[in-house]
Amino acid sequence: MMIHFIDGQFLAKDSINVSIDDRGYYFGDGVYEVVKVYDGELYTAEEHFERLSQSATKVKMTIPYSEQQLIDIAKELVKVNEIATGHIYMQVTRGVAARVHQFPTPETAPVVTAYAVHNPRPMKTIENGVRTITVDDIRWLRCDIKSLNLLGSVLAKQEAFEANCAEAILVRDGIVTEGSSTNMFGIKDGVVYTHPASNLILNGITRQVVIKLCEENGITVKEESFSPEEALEMDEFFMTSTTAEVTPVIMINGKAIGSGEPGPVTRKLQEAFARQIPVSIVGE
């Protein structure tokens, strides 16, 4: 029986009830984070929960716990659920109130929920790469906020799924922004390109790690936008996220990228990333 967290209590999943009047249910009025667990340890937890606090601030929401308390909650979920490799999902909604669009009264308490998931590293896709398609980016203009408003991403991911692809590469006004649940990187002549951090993308924690790894390993990285046509002409392409790590993209819209296999720069970054996580599970 998996143990979840809700409003200060660690409870069995089957004993948890969520109110129909929760604003997360009505409006998607909330924010969330996903933190990876390697070898029983949270990975980049401070960065994730700092971003959760930033997202909450951007939507004028107060989280009733400090960042350290959120980390402690996540650690307890890892412990009681005996998570070796997996992730923690945590979300905060504005709380339970009558269904009106404006914010509820100040005494309405935000609802914090979290749970743990066992899942292995995606070694098959890390090794072999994935196929993708491009899809119009129809999301709202505050993609820098990791909010519960994910319908645009859901529709894009479904379109990719129906095309037998792993991910949708989103395109807004002729520019590649990111994936439906990932950040995108192209490599041309040894230089790594990715859309700059702005309101049009989520500044992924793994994205930030990879940019740092590029700098540490002598790989030039430019936070510059590029078109879908330019994406097709890249020598290599890869995507990143907490759960996807550094996953090669070998095909876009049915066209092979470069040789059609994961390239040398991508492999170098994968190796550098693997060195950041516990040795005991690198080869999982």
C-alpha positions in Angstrom: 0.0 0.0 0.0 1.6 3.3 -1.1 1.6 6.2 1.3 0.6 9.6 0.1 0.8 13.1 1.7 -2.1 15.5 2.0 -2.3 18.5 4.2 0.1 17.5 6.9 -0.7 13.8 7.0 0.8 10.7 5.5 -2.0 8.4 4.6 -2.7 5.3 2.5 -3.9 6.3 -1.0 -7.3 4.6 -0.5 -8.1 6.7 2.5 -7.5 10.1 0.8 -10.5 12.1 -0.4 -10.2 15.2 -2.6 -13.0 17.8 -2.5 -15.0 18.5 -5.7 -14.7 22.1 -4.6 -10.9 22.1 -4.8 -9.9 24.9 -7.2 -7.3 22.6 -8.8 -10.2 20.4 -9.9 -12.4 23.3 -11.1 -9.8 25.6 -12.7 -6.4 23.9 -12.7 -5.6 26.6 -10.1 -2.4 25.2 -8.8 1.2 24.4 -9.4 3.3 21.3 -9.2 6.8 19.7 -9.4 8.2 16.3 -10.2 11.5 15.3 -8.4 13.6 12.4 -9.5 14.8 9.8 -7.0 18.0 7.9 -7.7 19.3 5.2 -5.3 16.8 6.4 -2.7 18.0 10.0 -2.9 16.3 13.1 -4.2 18.1 14.6 -7.2 18.2 18.4 -7.5 15.5 18.7 -4.9 16.5 22.3 -3.9 16.2 23.5 -7.5 12.8 21.8 -7.9 11.2 23.2 -4.8 12.7 26.6 -5.4 10.9 26.6 -8.7 7.7 25.4 -7.1 7.9 28.4 -4.8 8.5 30.7 -7.8 5.6 29.2 -9.7 3.3 29.8 -6.6 4.5 33.4 -6.3 3.8 34.0 -10.0 0.2 32.9 -9.6 -0.2 34.8 -6.2 -0.4 31.7 -4.1 1.2 31.0 -0.8 2.6 27.6 0.0 2.0 26.7 3.7 5.4 25.0 4.0 9.0 26.2 3.6 11.1 24.8 0.8 13.0 22.7 3.4 9.8 21.4 4.8 8.7 20.3 1.3 12.0 18.6 0.8 11.5 16.8 4.1 8.0 15.7 3.1 9.5 14.3 -0.2 12.3 12.5 1.7 9.7 10.9 4.0 7.7 9.7 1.0 10.8 8.1 -0.4 11.6 6.4 2.9 8.1 5.0 3.8 7.5 3.9 0.2 10.9 2.4 -0.2 11.6 4.2 -3.4 15.0 3.2 -5.0 14.5 4.7 -8.5 11.4 6.7 -9.2 10.0 10.2 -8.6 8.0 12.3 -6.2 5.0 14.3 -7.5 3.9 17.3 -5.5 1.2 19.8 -6.2 -0.3 22.8 -4.4 -3.8 24.1 -5.2 -5.4 27.4 -4.0 -7.7 25.4 -1.9 -11.3 24.4 -1.4 -13.9 27.1 -2.1 -17.1 27.9 -3.9 -16.7 27.9 -7.7 -16.2 31.5 -8.6 -13.3 32.7 -10.8 -11.8 35.3 -8.5 -9.6 34.2 -5.6 -11.3 32.9 -2.5 -11.1 34.7 0.8 -7.6 34.9 2.4 -8.5 32.3 5.1 -8.9 29.6 2.4 -6.0 27.2 2.9 -4.0 25.9 0.0 -4.1 22.1 -0.4 -0.7 20.3 -0.7 -0.6 16.8 -1.9 2.3 14.5 -2.9 3.0 10.9 -3.7 5.9 8.7 -4.7 6.2 6.5 -7.8 8.5 3.5 -8.5 9.9 3.7 -12.0 13.2 2.7 -13.6 15.5 4.9 -15.7 14.3 4.9 -19.4 17.4 3.0 -20.6 15.9 1.9 -23.9 15.0 5.3 -25.1 18.2 6.8 -23.7 20.2 4.3 -25.7 18.2 4.1 -28.9 16.5 7.5 -29.2 13.0 8.4 -30.1 10.8 9.7 -32.9 9.0 13.0 -32.7 6.6 15.2 -34.7 6.1 19.0 -34.7 2.8 20.4 -33.4 1.5 23.9 -33.1 2.1 25.4 -29.7 -1.4 26.4 -28.6 -0.6 26.9 -24.9 -1.0 30.0 -22.8 1.8 32.6 -22.7 3.1 31.8 -19.2 4.8 28.5 -19.9 7.5 29.5 -17.4 4.9 28.7 -14.6 4.7 25.0 -13.9 0.9 25.1 -13.4 -1.8 22.4 -13.5 -3.1 24.0 -16.8 -1.8 21.2 -19.1 -4.5 20.7 -21.6 -2.5 22.1 -24.5 0.4 19.8 -23.6 -2.0 16.8 -23.3 -3.4 17.4 -26.8 0.1 17.7 -28.2 1.3 14.5 -26.5 -1.8 12.7 -27.8 -1.1 13.8 -31.3 2.4 12.4 -31.0 1.0 9.2 -29.5 -1.4 8.8 -32.4 1.5 9.2 -34.8 3.5 6.5 -33.0 6.0 9.1 -31.7 7.3 9.6 -28.2 7.0 13.4 -28.1 5.6 16.5 -29.8 8.0 19.3 -30.6 6.0 22.5 -30.1 6.2 25.4 -32.7 5.0 28.9 -32.0 5.2 31.6 -34.7 7.7 29.6 -36.7 10.0 28.9 -33.8 10.6 25.7 -31.8 9.8 26.3 -28.2 10.0 23.0 -26.3 8.3 19.6 -26.1 4.9 18.8 -24.6 6.7 17.7 -21.5 10.4 18.2 -22.3 13.0 20.8 -23.4 14.5 20.5 -26.8 18.1 20.9 -28.0 19.6 20.8 -31.5 23.3 20.3 -32.3 24.9 21.8 -35.4 28.7 21.7 -36.1 29.3 20.8 -32.4 27.3 23.7 -31.0 24.2 23.1 -28.8 21.2 25.3 -29.4 18.1 25.6 -27.3 15.3 28.1 -26.9 16.2 30.8 -24.4 14.5 30.7 -21.0 11.5 33.0 -21.2 7.7 33.0 -20.6 7.4 30.7 -23.7 9.1 27.7 -22.1 9.5 26.0 -18.8 13.1 26.4 -17.7 13.6 22.7 -16.9 15.8 21.7 -14.1 17.4 19.0 -16.3 17.7 21.7 -19.0 19.7 23.8 -16.6 21.9 20.8 -15.6 22.6 20.0 -19.2 23.6 23.6 -20.0 26.0 23.5 -17.1 27.4 20.2 -18.3 28.0 21.7 -21.7 30.0 24.5 -20.1 32.0 22.1 -17.9 32.8 19.8 -20.9 33.9 22.4 -23.4 30.7 22.2 -25.5 29.5 25.5 -26.8 25.9 26.1 -25.9 23.8 29.0 -27.3 20.4 29.8 -25.9 19.0 30.9 -29.3 15.7 29.9 -31.0 15.6 28.0 -34.2 12.9 27.1 -36.7 11.4 23.6 -37.4 13.2 23.7 -40.8 16.5 24.3 -39.0 15.7 21.5 -36.6 15.5 19.1 -39.4 19.0 20.1 -40.6 20.6 19.6 -37.2 23.4 17.1 -36.9 22.0 15.8 -33.7 18.9 16.5 -31.5 17.9 15.5 -28.0 15.3 16.3 -25.4 15.5 16.6 -21.6 13.2 16.3 -18.6 13.3 14.9 -15.1 12.1 11.6 -16.2 13.5 11.5 -19.8 17.0 12.6 -18.6 19.0 13.2 -21.9 17.1 11.3 -24.6 18.3 11.4 -28.3 15.7 12.5 -30.9 16.6 10.5 -34.0 13.6 11.5 -36.2 11.3 14.5 -36.7 8.2 14.3 -38.9 9.5 11.1 -40.5 12.9 12.6 -41.4 16.1 11.2 -39.8 18.2 13.7 -37.9 21.8 13.4 -38.9 22.8 9.8 -39.2 19.5 8.7 -37.7 21.3 7.5 -34.6 22.3 9.2 -31.4 25.4 11.4 -32.1 28.7 11.9 -30.3 27.8 15.2 -28.6 24.6 13.7 -27.2 26.5 10.6 -26.0 29.0 12.8 -24.3 26.3 14.7 -22.5 24.5 11.5 -21.5 27.8 10.2 -20.0 28.3 13.5 -18.2 24.8 13.4 -16.8 25.2 9.8 -15.7 28.2 10.9 -13.6 25.9 13.2 -11.7 23.7 10.4 -10.3 24.5 7.5 -7.9 26.9 5.0 -9.4 24.9 2.0 -8.2 22.1 2.8 -10.7 23.9 4.2 -13.7 23.7 0.9 -15.5 20.2 0.1 -14.5 
